[in-house]
Each structure stands twice: as C-alpha cells, then as structure tokens.
Amino acid sequence: MFVIEKTKWADGDINYNITIQDSRYDHNFNTIWGRLKRAAKALFGKPVYFSDVHLEGEERYKKLVADMTDLLNTNLDDEQ
C-alpha cells in the first residue's frame, strides 16, 4: 500500500510522510529470522526494502498527482 500522510504541527509547520506499507505473510517475510534481520538493518541505519511502487498507465499516475494536489490543498484545521 502506498500511503501519503500530511501532518500540521502546532507551530504551523507541515510535513508529508510517504511510506510503502507491506502486510504480506508469504515468502517467509514474517519468520522470526526475517524479522530479526530487518530489525538489525533498521537499527544500523540500513535500508529495508519491502516493495516498490509501480504505476501502470498514465491515468493512475494522473490520479496520484491529482490526489496529492488535493492533499496539498487540504486545510487540516477544517477537518478537526
């Protein structure tokens, strides 16, 4: 899952967090050994790769850009 989050802090600063979240339980990703290896990599600042983002066709890309533009223009104060 490709997730884009927008956070507005009390001081007015706005941050965007873009993550790729993977919840698959196949290919031995969630064995104890696999989890320990990923934790060790994260502990030492090494990248932990789960998946990448592949957008097929221009329409999906255009929708992503439009959704990100909507997020950019979202006033979080109105949503509280």
N, C-alpha and C positions, 0 to 999 in steps of 0.2 A: 504494500500500500504506500502510495506517495502522499505524504502529509505536509501541508504548509500551515503553520500557525503564526498568528500575529498577536503580539503582546504589547500593551501600552502600560508603561510604568507610571507610578505616581508623579515622577518628576517630568513627565511628558515625553520621555524617550520611547521610541517604538522599535521593537525588534521583530525579526522574522526568523522562524526556525523551520528549516526544511529537512525532513527525515524520510528515510525509507524504512518502513517497519515490516518485518517478516515474521509471520507466526506459523510457518510450516513445521510440520512434525515428521517430515520424511528425510531421506538421505543422511540419517544419523546426525542431524544438526543439533538435536537436543539430548544427546547422550551426555553422561556425566563428563566424559573425556572431552567432548566437543565444547561443552560449556566452560570447562576449566581452561581450555586453550584460548577461547575467545576472551575470557576474563583476564587471563595473563597478558594477552595482546593489548587490551584496553588499559590495563594497569601500567604498562610500559609505553603508552602513547602510540602504539602501532595501529594502523587501520584494521578494522574488522569488516570484511565485505560479506554482505548477505545477498544482495541482488543489485541490479541496476534499473534504470528507467528506460523503457523502450516505448516510444510513441509511434504507432503505425498510422500513416496518413496525415495529411495536413489538417483535417478537421479536428482531430484530437488535440493536435498541437495548438491550433487556434482557440479551442475551447479552454485549454490550460492557461493560455495567455489571457484570455478574457476573464477567467475565474480569478487569476492572480491580480488582474487590474481591478476587479471588483473588490478583492480583499484589500488592496492598496487604498482604495477609496472608502472603505468601511470606517465609519466613526464608531469606535468601541464604546465611547461614552453613551451613545444612544442605545446600546444593547444591554446596559445594566439595569 
